[in-house]
Each structure stands twice: as structure tokens, then as C-alpha cells.
Amino acid sequence: MAHIGFSTGSMHNSYFPIEERAKMFKAAGANAIELSFGTPCALKDYKITDEFLETLSSYELVTIHAPWKDGVRYDGNSSTIVDKLKEICSVQKIYGIVLHPNTVDDYSLLEKSGLPFLIENMDNKARCGTRPQEFEKLKKDYNFGFVLDLQHAYMHDPAMQLAGEIIEAMGDNIREFHASGQLKNNTHTLLHQSENSKIITSLLRNDLPIILEGKITGNINNEAEEEISLMKRILSA
């Protein structure tokens, strides 16, 4: 069975702590989860408790989305963030740690950390991490994996030709998909509610983890279950 689950950021507007989100996603049928820490403070304040580790142990695959807000830069001054990520990885098996390339100033320091960093393609608001050539160069110069965010690619090119070119550039280094859709001006819509779900899901594969990033804003249990159910139907077709 494919690894399918949610980013905890899909409920960032809720009052539920990250531990409760993890339990809800599991109850909805997810077997993967991405722990999303938008800011350095959110990562710093994260408490690694035995109870939460027990919850995470019920998942087959756990990833992290490293901070990308509050002006964070990954350079010679980001050791506090890297050290915290190492601390988490020392007690919980982490499949990958997602980074936005527009926050990275020094890839060599990140590579030397030994952490399983994954570089994500960016949306049309970003100035880098959007072109196939950038990922070809990263693949040549460093030993990073990649995350293909399908909605980010769609925002540049709704025909998804660019997505195909990025897939080719990333090659065997693709480690994970981020999947959400679009509905009018909402560019992080649950796929079962979106207007572009067909073209987004047409590029998904069974052999790579799928992290769902659509915003859950209604009935949490129903929306999460329906999104997981859609993924399973598509991947089994």
C-alpha cells in the first residue's frame, strides 16, 4: 500500500495541538504524516514526549517540514535549527526533512549535517526553486532528495508541462509528493474539493509517499477520511 497522509499544517488554523492532529489523521486512515513547523520558534518549542512518540510509532512513515517563515535562513547561523532536527531524528525515524530552497544560503552546511533534507519546488511567488535547471544543478552538486509539490507546479503552468520537466530533472532523487488542489483563489484546497484534482492526481505514483496539504476547514474527520479515500481510489485504479 502506498504511503498517504497529511501535513499537520493542513490544520494550521485549528486549535488542536500537533499531537491531536496526528491522532485524527491516523483515525482517518493515514499511514504517513508530515510534522510541519512553520517558524523556528514552533520547532524550538516542540516537545518530544514519550506519548507523542508512541502515536508516531503507529505511522509507517514520518517526515518533517522545516521552518520557512519569520525570515529563517539556512546558513552558518542556523545551527540551532539543525541541532533541534538532529535531536528529533535521534529518537524518531524520519524519512525526510523538507526545505524551501528560497530559504537556503549554504547547501554545503546542510549536506554536511547528514540529515535527510529534501528540496521542494516552489510556487509562482518564489524567485528560485521553480525551474528544472535548478534541480538538475542541485542533483549534480549535492546529495539531496527532492519533493515535488504538484500544486506549486500547477500555479506556474496549468497544463503541467513544467511539472513533467521538473520530474525529469529530479529523476530518481524524487522522494515525496506534496498534493493539494485549487478552488478559485484558494491554492491549498483539499483535492476532493478542488477544480484541478484530475490533472494533479494524474501524476501521483504508488511508489512515493504522498503528503496531503489541502486545508481542512470543515468537519475534520469527514474531510480527512474523504481525502484519504480519494487517494486510495486513484492509486488502486
MDAnalysis code that builds the backbone (N, CA, C; Angstrom):
import MDAnalysis as mda
import numpy as np

u = mda.Universe.empty(711, n_residues=237, atom_resindex=np.repeat(np.arange(237), 3), trajectory=True)
u.add_TopologyAttr("name", ["N", "CA", "C"] * 237)
u.add_TopologyAttr("resid", np.arange(1, 238))
u.add_TopologyAttr("resname", ["MET", "ALA", "HIS", "ILE", "GLY", "PHE", "SER", "THR", "GLY", "SER", "MET", "HIS", "ASN", "SER", "TYR", "PHE", "PRO", "ILE", "GLU", "GLU", "ARG", "ALA", "LYS", "MET", "PHE", "LYS", "ALA", "ALA", "GLY", "ALA", "ASN", "ALA", "ILE", "GLU", "LEU", "SER", "PHE", "GLY", "THR", "PRO", "CYS", "ALA", "LEU", "LYS", "ASP", "TYR", "LYS", "ILE", "THR", "ASP", "GLU", "PHE", "LEU", "GLU", "THR", "LEU", "SER", "SER", "TYR", "GLU", "LEU", "VAL", "THR", "ILE", "HIS", "ALA", "PRO", "TRP", "LYS", "ASP", "GLY", "VAL", "ARG", "TYR", "ASP", "GLY", "ASN", "SER", "SER", "THR", "ILE", "VAL", "ASP", "LYS", "LEU", "LYS", "GLU", "ILE", "CYS", "SER", "VAL", "GLN", "LYS", "ILE", "TYR", "GLY", "ILE", "VAL", "LEU", "HIS", "PRO", "ASN", "THR", "VAL", "ASP", "ASP", "TYR", "SER", "LEU", "LEU", "GLU", "LYS", "SER", "GLY", "LEU", "PRO", "PHE", "LEU", "ILE", "GLU", "ASN", "MET", "ASP", "ASN", "LYS", "ALA", "ARG", "CYS", "GLY", "THR", "ARG", "PRO", "GLN", "GLU", "PHE", "GLU", "LYS", "LEU", "LYS", "LYS", "ASP", "TYR", "ASN", "PHE", "GLY", "PHE", "VAL", "LEU", "ASP", "LEU", "GLN", "HIS", "ALA", "TYR", "MET", "HIS", "ASP", "PRO", "ALA", "MET", "GLN", "LEU", "ALA", "GLY", "GLU", "ILE", "ILE", "GLU", "ALA", "MET", "GLY", "ASP", "ASN", "ILE", "ARG", "GLU", "PHE", "HIS", "ALA", "SER", "GLY", "GLN", "LEU", "LYS", "ASN", "ASN", "THR", "HIS", "THR", "LEU", "LEU", "HIS", "GLN", "SER", "GLU", "ASN", "SER", "LYS", "ILE", "ILE", "THR", "SER", "LEU", "LEU", "ARG", "ASN", "ASP", "LEU", "PRO", "ILE", "ILE", "LEU", "GLU", "GLY", "LYS", "ILE", "THR", "GLY", "ASN", "ILE", "ASN", "ASN", "GLU", "ALA", "GLU", "GLU", "GLU", "ILE", "SER", "LEU", "MET", "LYS", "ARG", "ILE", "LEU", "SER", "ALA"])
u.atoms.positions = np.array([
    [0.844, -1.207, 0.000],
    [0.000, 0.000, 0.000],
    [0.874, 1.250, 0.000],
    [0.452, 2.230, -0.753],
    [1.191, 3.495, -0.820],
    [1.169, 4.197, 0.531],
    [2.177, 5.019, 0.766],
    [2.209, 5.844, 1.970],
    [1.453, 7.141, 1.688],
    [0.352, 7.343, 2.402],
    [-0.516, 8.505, 2.204],
    [-0.823, 9.119, 3.559],
    [-0.692, 10.431, 3.654],
    [-1.014, 11.091, 4.915],
    [-1.055, 12.597, 4.770],
    [-1.263, 13.253, 5.881],
    [-1.418, 14.707, 5.892],
    [-0.207, 15.407, 6.496],
    [-0.027, 16.639, 6.077],
    [0.839, 17.556, 6.811],
    [0.043, 18.097, 7.990],
    [0.682, 18.205, 9.146],
    [-0.025, 18.808, 10.280],
    [-0.374, 20.261, 9.983],
    [0.311, 20.856, 8.997],
    [-0.002, 22.230, 8.589],
    [-1.341, 22.363, 7.900],
    [-1.928, 21.242, 7.477],
    [-3.246, 21.312, 6.842],
    [-4.325, 21.721, 7.840],
    [-3.974, 21.692, 9.133],
    [-4.909, 22.137, 10.171],
    [-4.333, 23.327, 10.950],
    [-3.521, 24.145, 10.263],
    [-2.822, 25.208, 10.990],
    [-3.769, 26.269, 11.546],
    [-4.990, 26.321, 11.032],
    [-5.951, 27.302, 11.550],
    [-6.772, 26.759, 12.717],
    [-6.503, 25.518, 13.104],
    [-7.280, 24.918, 14.190],
    [-6.577, 25.136, 15.528],
    [-7.295, 24.829, 16.579],
    [-6.737, 24.947, 17.927],
    [-6.183, 23.623, 18.430],
    [-6.239, 22.597, 17.595],
    [-5.768, 21.288, 18.024],
    [-4.246, 21.251, 18.038],
    [-3.643, 20.786, 19.112],
    [-2.178, 20.643, 19.133],
    [-1.740, 19.572, 18.158],
    [-0.469, 19.587, 17.832],
    [0.064, 18.682, 16.821],
    [-0.179, 17.221, 17.187],
    [-0.162, 16.908, 18.481],
    [-0.387, 15.533, 18.921],
    [-1.799, 15.055, 18.580],
    [-2.788, 15.940, 18.770],
    [-4.174, 15.576, 18.469],
    [-4.387, 15.462, 16.967],
    [-3.731, 16.304, 16.209],
    [-3.844, 16.218, 14.751],
    [-3.346, 14.863, 14.275],
    [-2.239, 14.426, 14.834],
    [-1.676, 13.133, 14.438],
    [-2.655, 11.999, 14.707],
    [-3.343, 12.054, 15.834],
    [-4.323, 11.017, 16.164],
    [-5.513, 11.061, 15.201],
    [-5.953, 12.271, 14.852],
    [-7.086, 12.414, 13.937],
    [-6.749, 11.874, 12.551],
    [-5.564, 12.193, 12.076],
    [-5.164, 11.715, 10.748],
    [-5.074, 10.189, 10.720],
    [-4.555, 9.625, 11.795],
    [-4.455, 8.168, 11.868],
    [-5.843, 7.538, 11.840],
    [-6.774, 8.120, 12.574],
    [-8.142, 7.602, 12.614],
    [-8.811, 7.692, 11.241],
    [-8.369, 8.658, 10.425],
    [-8.953, 8.834, 9.089],
    [-8.366, 7.861, 8.072],
    [-7.341, 7.108, 8.477],
    [-6.778, 6.110, 7.576],
    [-5.394, 6.417, 7.045],
    [-4.760, 7.487, 7.527],
    [-3.417, 7.835, 7.064],
    [-2.382, 6.868, 7.631],
    [-1.375, 6.551, 6.822],
    [-0.260, 5.742, 7.322],
    [1.066, 6.500, 7.219],
    [0.980, 7.783, 6.865],
    [2.149, 8.662, 6.818],
    [1.743, 10.016, 7.388],
    [2.736, 10.774, 7.850],
    [2.450, 12.092, 8.405],
    [3.671, 12.987, 8.221],
    [3.395, 14.270, 7.993],
    [4.477, 15.258, 7.942],
    [4.269, 16.271, 9.067],
    [5.258, 16.368, 9.936],
    [5.211, 17.312, 11.045],
    [5.693, 18.658, 10.527],
    [4.808, 19.622, 10.485],
    [5.108, 20.913, 9.865],
    [5.386, 21.968, 10.930],
    [6.585, 22.546, 10.863],
    [6.991, 23.607, 11.786],
    [7.267, 24.866, 10.970],
    [6.281, 25.751, 10.892],
    [6.405, 26.919, 10.029],
    [7.493, 27.883, 10.448],
    [7.690, 28.028, 11.743],
    [8.646, 29.009, 12.243],
    [9.725, 28.344, 13.087],
    [10.874, 28.997, 13.219],
    [11.912, 28.465, 14.111],
    [11.413, 28.279, 15.544],
    [10.561, 29.200, 16.009],
    [10.025, 29.089, 17.368],
    [9.149, 27.853, 17.528],
    [8.351, 27.551, 16.508],
    [7.492, 26.367, 16.571],
    [8.332, 25.104, 16.689],
    [9.436, 25.056, 15.954],
    [10.328, 23.897, 16.041],
    [11.019, 23.850, 17.397],
    [11.510, 24.979, 17.839],
    [12.209, 25.053, 19.125],
    [11.304, 24.624, 20.271],
    [10.025, 25.020, 20.215],
    [9.088, 24.729, 21.303],
    [8.529, 23.309, 21.265],
    [8.800, 22.588, 20.196],
    [8.281, 21.233, 20.058],
    [8.884, 20.329, 21.134],
    [8.022, 19.691, 21.903],
    [8.459, 18.803, 22.975],
    [8.357, 17.349, 22.517],
    [9.463, 16.641, 22.617],
    [9.488, 15.244, 22.211],
    [9.087, 14.391, 23.410],
    [7.816, 14.048, 23.484],
    [7.321, 13.274, 24.621],
    [7.175, 11.804, 24.242],
    [7.224, 10.942, 25.244],
    [7.045, 9.509, 25.011],
    [5.658, 9.224, 24.443],
    [4.677, 9.981, 24.914],
    [3.304, 9.772, 24.433],
    [3.194, 10.066, 22.945],
    [3.808, 11.174, 22.515],
    [3.728, 11.514, 21.097],
    [4.541, 10.529, 20.250],
    [5.676, 10.091, 20.766],
    [6.467, 9.100, 20.042],
    [5.672, 7.805, 19.859],
    [4.860, 7.472, 20.843],
    [4.012, 6.285, 20.725],
    [2.985, 6.477, 19.612],
    [2.405, 7.685, 19.532],
    [1.458, 7.976, 18.452],
    [2.149, 7.881, 17.100],
    [3.340, 8.465, 16.990],
    [4.069, 8.442, 15.722],
    [4.476, 7.020, 15.335],
    [4.674, 6.167, 16.313],
    [5.076, 4.789, 16.022],
    [3.986, 4.019, 15.280],
    [2.758, 4.529, 15.321],
    [1.665, 3.876, 14.606],
    [1.684, 4.204, 13.116],
    [2.516, 5.169, 12.728],
    [2.670, 5.531, 11.319],
    [3.825, 4.761, 10.693],
    [3.661, 4.420, 9.424],
    [4.724, 3.714, 8.709],
    [5.821, 4.677, 8.245],
    [5.485, 5.950, 8.104],
    [6.446, 6.917, 7.574],
    [6.185, 8.286, 8.187],
    [7.258, 8.930, 8.660],
    [7.163, 10.250, 9.273],
    [8.174, 11.179, 8.603],
    [7.712, 12.338, 8.182],
    [8.601, 13.354, 7.638],
    [8.411, 14.647, 8.424],
    [9.310, 15.595, 8.169],
    [9.263, 16.904, 8.813],
    [9.310, 17.980, 7.739],
    [8.555, 19.036, 7.929],
    [8.739, 20.235, 7.106],
    [9.443, 21.257, 7.981],
    [10.695, 21.559, 7.641],
    [11.487, 22.500, 8.423],
    [10.952, 23.925, 8.266],
    [11.250, 24.820, 9.214],
    [10.725, 26.198, 9.181],
    [11.030, 26.929, 7.881],
    [10.054, 27.752, 7.460],
    [10.229, 28.574, 6.262],
    [9.732, 30.013, 6.471],
    [9.189, 30.314, 7.647],
    [8.638, 31.645, 7.920],
    [9.556, 32.444, 8.844],
    [9.129, 33.670, 9.113],
    [9.824, 34.565, 10.054],
    [11.270, 34.838, 9.649],
    [11.488, 34.918, 8.346],
    [12.805, 35.295, 7.854],
    [13.892, 34.280, 8.080],
    [13.520, 33.021, 8.282],
    [14.536, 31.991, 8.546],
    [15.478, 31.844, 7.359],
    [16.770, 31.698, 7.649],
    [17.786, 31.445, 6.634],
    [18.623, 30.243, 7.060],
    [18.895, 29.375, 6.111],
    [19.754, 28.227, 6.388],
    [21.166, 28.569, 5.922],
    [21.962, 28.982, 6.911],
    [23.323, 29.426, 6.659],
    [24.181, 29.066, 7.874],
    [25.272, 29.773, 8.061],
    [26.141, 29.482, 9.184],
    [25.539, 29.779, 10.536],
    [24.395, 30.462, 10.557],
    [23.746, 30.818, 11.824],
    [22.527, 29.953, 12.133],
    [22.336, 28.900, 11.362],
    [21.129, 28.082, 11.546],
    [21.407, 26.816, 12.349],
    [22.498, 26.812, 13.111],
    [22.874, 25.602, 13.849],
    [21.816, 25.198, 14.877],
    [21.108, 26.181, 15.462],
    [20.071, 25.854, 16.452],
    [18.967, 25.020, 15.824],
    [18.562, 25.389, 14.615],
    [17.526, 24.636, 13.905],
    [18.034, 23.244, 13.564],
    [19.225, 23.170, 13.018],
    [19.799, 21.878, 12.628],
    [19.957, 20.976, 13.844],
    [20.411, 21.537, 14.960],
    [20.583, 20.738, 16.178],
    [19.246, 20.185, 16.675],
    [18.184, 20.993, 16.584],
    [16.873, 20.518, 17.010],
    [16.385, 19.389, 16.098],
    [16.623, 19.531, 14.805],
    [16.236, 18.487, 13.864],
    [17.005, 17.192, 14.143],
    [18.285, 17.337, 14.480],
    [19.079, 16.151, 14.834],
    [18.530, 15.487, 16.095],
    [18.095, 16.304, 17.044],
    [17.529, 15.763, 18.281],
    [16.287, 14.931, 17.982],
    [15.417, 15.444, 17.111],
    [14.210, 14.703, 16.756],
    [14.580, 13.401, 16.049],
    [15.525, 13.488, 15.110],
    [15.929, 12.299, 14.356],
    [16.600, 11.248, 15.232],
    [17.116, 11.664, 16.379],
    [17.784, 10.706, 17.263],
    [16.782, 9.822, 18.015],
    [15.525, 10.270, 18.100],
    [14.520, 9.486, 18.842],
    [13.372, 9.000, 17.964],
    [13.273, 9.541, 16.748],
    [12.196, 9.164, 15.843],
    [12.770, 9.001, 14.438],
    [12.501, 7.884, 13.816],
    [12.971, 7.684, 12.446],
    [12.252, 8.652, 11.516],
    [13.027, 9.473, 10.828],
    [12.477, 10.486, 9.935],
    [12.895, 10.170, 8.506],
    [11.908, 10.035, 7.635],
    [12.155, 9.681, 6.236],
    [12.802, 10.828, 5.478],
    [12.387, 12.059, 5.750],
    [12.929, 13.210, 5.061],
    [12.549, 14.501, 5.764],
    [13.357, 15.545, 5.515],
    [13.112, 16.872, 6.099],
    [13.004, 17.872, 4.961],
    [11.817, 18.407, 4.757],
    [11.534, 19.268, 3.610],
    [12.040, 20.683, 3.849],
    [12.695, 21.235, 2.833],
    [13.186, 22.612, 2.876],
    [12.704, 23.381, 1.652],
    [12.426, 24.667, 1.845],
    [12.164, 25.561, 0.727],
    [13.497, 26.131, 0.246],
    [13.818, 25.989, -1.014],
    [15.126, 26.448, -1.500],
    [15.346, 27.955, -1.384],
    [14.257, 28.723, -1.325],
    [14.438, 30.183, -1.209],
    [14.807, 30.618, 0.212],
    [14.975, 29.645, 1.111],
    [15.453, 29.961, 2.471],
    [16.898, 29.491, 2.689],
    [17.474, 28.856, 1.673],
    [18.800, 28.239, 1.831],
    [19.892, 29.128, 1.250],
    [20.877, 29.466, 2.085],
    [22.043, 30.226, 1.639],
    [23.280, 29.348, 1.488],
    [23.330, 28.250, 2.205],
    [24.522, 27.396, 2.175],
    [24.110, 25.925, 2.181],
    [24.024, 25.346, 0.985],
    [23.643, 23.938, 0.870],
    [24.720, 23.015, 1.428],
    [25.971, 23.425, 1.338],
    [27.056, 22.537, 1.777],
    [26.974, 22.252, 3.271],
    [26.591, 23.258, 4.071],
    [26.447, 23.043, 5.508],
    [25.323, 22.054, 5.808],
    [24.243, 22.165, 5.049],
    [23.125, 21.249, 5.247],
    [23.522, 19.830, 4.858],
    [24.266, 19.693, 3.779],
    [24.701, 18.370, 3.352],
    [25.623, 17.736, 4.395],
    [26.494, 18.543, 4.978],
    [27.433, 18.037, 5.978],
    [26.737, 17.607, 7.266],
    [25.533, 18.115, 7.500],
    [24.798, 17.746, 8.720],
    [24.440, 16.268, 8.747],
    [24.344, 15.654, 7.566],
    [23.957, 14.249, 7.496],
    [22.469, 14.012, 7.613],
    [21.678, 15.074, 7.736],
    [20.224, 14.939, 7.850],
    [19.607, 14.697, 6.471],
    [18.469, 14.005, 6.423],
    [17.853, 13.645, 5.138],
    [17.027, 14.785, 4.532],
    [17.693, 15.865, 4.162],
    [16.976, 17.022, 3.630],
    [16.412, 16.738, 2.239],
    [15.213, 17.262, 2.000],
    [14.523, 17.158, 0.723],
    [14.189, 18.574, 0.248],
    [14.579, 18.910, -0.968],
    [14.360, 20.255, -1.503],
    [13.087, 20.266, -2.342],
    [12.214, 21.233, -2.057],
    [10.888, 21.302, -2.677],
    [10.833, 22.363, -3.779],
    [10.129, 22.054, -4.863],
    [9.880, 23.079, -5.882],
    [8.869, 24.098, -5.363],
    [9.023, 25.346, -5.805],
    [8.267, 26.447, -5.221],
    [7.136, 26.948, -6.132],
    [6.237, 27.739, -5.540],
    [5.103, 28.279, -6.291],
    [5.516, 29.528, -7.065],
    [4.528, 30.192, -7.677],
    [4.836, 31.318, -8.560],
    [5.115, 32.617, -7.814],
    [5.174, 32.577, -6.489],
    [5.556, 33.762, -5.723],
    [7.054, 33.764, -5.410],
    [7.699, 32.637, -5.635],
    [9.109, 32.492, -5.284],
    [10.006, 32.868, -6.462],
    [11.226, 33.274, -6.121],
    [12.197, 33.669, -7.146],
    [13.177, 32.564, -7.493],
    [13.123, 31.476, -6.750],
    [14.011, 30.351, -7.061],
    [13.294, 29.055, -6.732],
    [13.887, 27.947, -7.152],
    [13.280, 26.652, -6.914],
    [12.062, 26.385, -7.767],
    [12.044, 26.973, -8.955],
    [10.865, 26.853, -9.824],
    [11.194, 26.246, -11.186],
    [12.479, 26.154, -11.547],
    [12.861, 25.733, -12.889],
    [13.581, 24.378, -12.856],
    [13.376, 23.571, -13.882],
    [14.035, 22.261, -13.926],
    [15.550, 22.360, -13.812],
    [16.122, 23.393, -14.421],
    [17.580, 23.529, -14.414],
    [18.145, 23.665, -12.995],
    [17.374, 24.267, -12.109],
    [17.841, 24.430, -10.733],
    [17.978, 23.079, -10.041],
    [17.044, 22.187, -10.308],
    [17.092, 20.869, -9.673],
    [18.149, 19.981, -10.329],
    [18.375, 20.180, -11.618],
    [19.462, 19.462, -12.275],
    [20.802, 19.836, -11.643],
    [20.981, 21.114, -11.368],
    [22.234, 21.578, -10.759],
    [22.373, 21.070, -9.325],
    [21.292, 21.140, -8.553],
    [21.333, 20.624, -7.185],
    [21.669, 19.135, -7.169],
    [21.095, 18.402, -8.099],
    [21.344, 16.958, -8.170],
    [22.809, 16.677, -8.516],
    [23.372, 17.530, -9.353],
    [24.766, 17.370, -9.753],
    [25.730, 17.742, -8.629],
    [25.401, 18.821, -7.895],
    [26.336, 19.378, -6.918],
    [26.211, 18.785, -5.517],
    [25.021, 18.257, -5.177],
    [24.791, 17.787, -3.807],
    [24.064, 16.452, -3.814],
    [23.921, 15.908, -2.630],
    [23.273, 14.608, -2.491],
    [21.938, 14.746, -1.761],
    [21.076, 15.614, -2.271],
    [19.769, 15.821, -1.660],
    [18.693, 15.060, -2.415],
    [17.629, 14.714, -1.682],
    [16.428, 14.250, -2.329],
    [15.540, 15.448, -2.639],
    [14.437, 15.194, -3.338],
    [13.533, 16.269, -3.741],
    [12.087, 15.945, -3.389],
    [11.316, 17.001, -3.223],
    [9.861, 16.902, -3.052],
    [9.204, 17.604, -4.236],
    [8.310, 16.917, -4.898],
    [7.563, 17.541, -5.986],
    [6.209, 17.991, -5.465],
    [6.030, 19.298, -5.349],
    [4.736, 19.859, -4.962],
    [3.949, 20.117, -6.244],
    [2.912, 19.315, -6.461],
    [2.180, 19.368, -7.718],
    [1.375, 20.656, -7.874],
    [0.808, 21.158, -6.794],
    [0.060, 22.408, -6.890],
    [0.999, 23.581, -7.173],
    [2.187, 23.564, -6.599],
    [3.168, 24.605, -6.908],
    [3.473, 24.616, -8.403],
    [3.670, 23.434, -8.980],
    [3.951, 23.351, -10.416],
    [2.754, 23.832, -11.229],
    [1.553, 23.485, -10.780],
    [0.330, 23.905, -11.485],
    [0.200, 25.428, -11.526],
    [0.602, 26.098, -10.467],
    [0.480, 27.553, -10.407],
    [1.352, 28.242, -11.457],
    [2.416, 27.586, -11.885],
    [3.244, 28.111, -12.968],
    [2.687, 27.750, -14.337],
    [2.116, 26.560, -14.436],
    [1.702, 26.028, -15.737],
    [0.557, 25.036, -15.552],
    [-0.703, 25.493, -15.706],
    [-1.858, 24.617, -15.512],
    [-1.884, 23.409, -16.445],
    [-1.154, 23.474, -17.556],
    [-1.091, 22.318, -18.456],
    [-0.179, 21.237, -17.903],
    [0.610, 21.581, -16.879],
    [1.505, 20.666, -16.164],
    [2.668, 20.148, -17.016],
    [2.985, 20.862, -18.105],
    [4.185, 20.513, -18.855],
    [5.425, 20.774, -17.999],
    [5.398, 21.885, -17.261],
    [6.516, 22.198, -16.375],
    [6.701, 21.108, -15.324],
    [5.602, 20.602, -14.801],
    [5.691, 19.533, -13.807],
    [6.442, 18.337, -14.382],
    [6.133, 17.986, -15.629],
    [6.823, 16.881, -16.269],
    [8.311, 17.142, -16.415],
    [8.663, 18.385, -16.736],
    [10.074, 18.742, -16.892],
    [10.801, 18.700, -15.552],
    [10.125, 19.123, -14.482],
    [10.734, 19.070, -13.154],
    [10.901, 17.620, -12.710],
    [9.914, 16.792, -12.999],
    [10.017, 15.367, -12.678],
    [11.235, 14.765, -13.367],
    [11.421, 15.101, -14.626],
    [12.577, 14.578, -15.368],
    [13.878, 15.078, -14.758],
    [13.908, 16.359, -14.363],
    [15.121, 16.941, -13.784],
    [15.436, 16.309, -12.421],
    [14.423, 16.101, -11.614],
    [14.628, 15.493, -10.295],
    [15.018, 14.029, -10.406],
    [14.485, 13.354, -11.407],
    [14.846, 11.969, -11.666],
    [14.593, 11.045, -10.481],
    [15.535, 10.159, -10.244],
    [15.397, 9.176, -9.168],
    [15.547, 9.798, -7.782],
    [15.852, 11.084, -7.724],
    [16.007, 11.753, -6.425],
    [14.683, 12.243, -5.848],
    [13.588, 12.084, -6.572],
    [12.273, 12.421, -6.001],
    [11.988, 11.446, -4.872],
    [11.657, 11.993, -3.707],
    [11.389, 11.152, -2.540],
    [9.954, 11.260, -2.049],
    [9.220, 12.308, -2.502],
    [7.899, 12.553, -1.909],
    [7.106, 13.499, -2.794],
    [5.786, 13.323, -2.781],
    [4.869, 14.268, -3.409],
    [4.170, 15.093, -2.330],
    [3.975, 16.375, -2.605],
    [3.015, 17.189, -1.873],
    [1.818, 17.375, -2.793],
    [0.639, 17.139, -2.273],
    [-0.556, 17.188, -3.119],
    [-1.659, 18.008, -2.471],
    [-2.111, 19.003, -3.187],
    [-3.298, 19.776, -2.835],
    [-3.856, 20.295, -4.146],
    [-4.967, 21.007, -4.068],
    [-5.584, 21.496, -5.285],
    [-5.934, 22.965, -5.195],
    [-6.731, 23.395, -6.143],
    [-7.101, 24.807, -6.227],
    [-8.597, 24.934, -6.431],
    [-9.183, 25.895, -5.755],
    [-10.591, 26.245, -5.939],
    [-10.692, 27.757, -5.879],
    [-10.896, 28.361, -7.030],
    [-10.889, 29.818, -7.161],
    [-9.557, 30.370, -6.658],
    [-9.569, 31.179, -5.613],
    [-8.327, 31.787, -5.144],
    [-7.618, 30.985, -4.057],
    [-8.222, 29.890, -3.635],
    [-7.603, 29.059, -2.607],
    [-6.681, 28.042, -3.277],
    [-5.389, 28.204, -3.069],
    [-4.407, 27.343, -3.739],
    [-3.910, 26.212, -2.849],
    [-4.559, 25.990, -1.729],
    [-4.259, 24.827, -0.892],
    [-5.582, 24.181, -0.485],
    [-6.330, 23.758, -1.512],
    [-7.638, 23.142, -1.303],
    [-7.484, 21.629, -1.213],
    [-8.308, 20.990, -0.412],
    [-8.364, 19.532, -0.408],
    [-8.699, 19.057, -1.819],
    [-8.050, 18.007, -2.249],
    [-8.212, 17.566, -3.638],
    [-9.649, 17.171, -3.965],
    [-10.345, 16.568, -3.024],
    [-11.717, 16.151, -3.329],
    [-12.664, 17.339, -3.431],
    [-12.193, 18.542, -3.101],
    [-12.995, 19.760, -3.220],
    [-12.485, 20.695, -4.311],
    [-11.396, 20.339, -4.962],
    [-10.726, 21.267, -5.875],
    [-11.230, 21.145, -7.310],
    [-10.907, 22.147, -8.106],
    [-11.317, 22.171, -9.505],
    [-10.257, 21.583, -10.437],
    [-9.078, 21.308, -9.908],
    [-7.996, 20.796, -10.756],
    [-7.479, 19.439, -10.273],
    [-8.297, 18.725, -9.518],
    [-7.829, 17.474, -8.912],
    [-7.432, 16.440, -9.955],
    [-8.116, 16.400, -11.080],
    [-7.839, 15.364, -12.077],
    [-6.422, 15.474, -12.614],
    [-6.001, 16.679, -12.972],
    [-4.664, 16.832, -13.542],
    [-3.585, 16.713, -12.466],
    [-3.912, 17.131, -11.239],
    [-2.945, 16.992, -10.140],
    [-2.712, 15.516, -9.836],
    [-3.785, 14.777, -9.653],
    [-3.654, 13.378, -9.238],
    [-3.154, 12.472, -10.356],
    [-3.223, 12.929, -11.608],
    [-2.763, 12.096, -12.726],
    [-1.266, 11.830, -12.665],
    [-0.525, 12.648, -11.905],
    [0.924, 12.497, -11.821],
    [1.384, 11.753, -10.568],
    [0.452, 11.388, -9.709],
    [0.822, 10.666, -8.489],
    [1.242, 9.233, -8.807],
    [2.105, 8.685, -7.937],
    [2.609, 7.329, -8.120],
    [2.507, 6.554, -6.816],
    [2.360, 5.241, -6.954],
    [2.250, 4.362, -5.784],
    [3.551, 4.212, -5.019],
    [4.685, 4.412, -5.712],
    [5.975, 4.089, -5.105],
    [6.600, 5.235, -4.333],
    [5.908, 6.370, -4.228],
    [6.423, 7.514, -3.477],
    [5.385, 7.989, -2.469],
    [5.823, 8.411, -1.282],
    [4.876, 8.930, -0.287],
    [4.126, 10.150, -0.813],
    [2.869, 10.259, -0.403],
    [2.030, 11.393, -0.786],
    [1.592, 12.101, 0.487],
    [2.026, 13.353, 0.627],
    [1.628, 14.165, 1.772],
    [0.593, 15.178, 1.304],
    [-0.570, 15.126, 1.903],
    [-1.708, 15.973, 1.522],
    [-1.647, 17.289, 2.282],
    [-1.714, 18.397, 1.541],
    [-1.555, 19.718, 2.143],
    [-2.792, 20.611, 2.018],
    [-3.900, 20.066, 1.519],
    [-5.120, 20.864, 1.445],
    [-5.607, 21.255, 2.831],
    [-6.135, 22.451, 2.945],
    [-6.584, 22.956, 4.244],
    [-7.877, 22.268, 4.672],
    [-7.861, 21.746, 5.879],
    [-9.053, 21.135, 6.467],
    [-9.759, 22.204, 7.285],
    [-10.931, 22.600, 6.838],
    [-11.617, 23.727, 7.479],
    [-13.014, 23.372, 7.981],
    [-13.543, 22.224, 7.556],
    [-14.887, 21.837, 7.972],
    [-14.842, 20.738, 9.007],
    [-15.668, 19.712, 8.795],
    [-15.671, 18.561, 9.689],
    [-14.372, 17.793, 9.499],
    [-13.529, 17.829, 10.488],
    [-12.164, 17.300, 10.351],
    [-12.177, 15.820, 9.978],
    [-12.958, 15.025, 10.703],
    [-12.963, 13.586, 10.444],
    [-13.473, 13.270, 9.047],
    [-14.589, 13.889, 8.648],
    [-15.171, 13.608, 7.342],
    [-14.254, 14.049, 6.209],
    [-13.692, 15.256, 6.323],
    [-12.848, 15.778, 5.242],
    [-11.568, 14.959, 5.106],
    [-10.975, 14.603, 6.217],
    [-9.743, 13.811, 6.165],
    [-10.019, 12.427, 5.586],
    [-11.095, 11.793, 6.021],
    [-11.431, 10.465, 5.520],
    [-11.724, 10.494, 4.022],
    [-12.440, 11.523, 3.575],
    [-12.776, 11.600, 2.152],
    [-11.535, 11.838, 1.301],
    [-10.609, 12.637, 1.813],
    [-9.377, 12.898, 1.066],
    [-8.528, 11.624, 0.957],
    [-8.394, 10.899, 2.051],
    [-7.646, 9.639, 2.032],
    [-8.329, 8.646, 1.100],
    [-9.646, 8.577, 1.152],
    [-10.401, 7.657, 0.314],
    [-10.186, 7.959, -1.166],
    [-10.165, 9.252, -1.522],
    [-9.913, 9.635, -2.921],
    [-8.542, 9.153, -3.366],
    [-7.536, 9.353, -2.543],
    [-6.183, 8.930, -2.887],
    [-6.120, 7.425, -3.118],
    [-6.745, 6.657, -2.253],
    [-6.703, 5.206, -2.371],
    [-7.405, 4.752, -3.656],
    [-8.529, 5.400, -4.005],
    [-9.233, 5.024, -5.232],
    [-8.371, 5.308, -6.459],
    [-7.725, 6.456, -6.457],
    [-6.902, 6.842, -7.605],
    [-5.705, 5.915, -7.764],
    [-5.051, 5.611, -6.667],
    [-3.834, 4.808, -6.733],
    [-4.125, 3.328, -6.998],
    [-5.338, 2.905, -6.744],
    [-5.675, 1.494, -6.987],
    [-6.291, 1.282, -8.361],
    [-6.553, 2.389, -9.077],
    [-7.193, 2.295, -10.388],
    [-6.246, 1.694, -11.435],
])
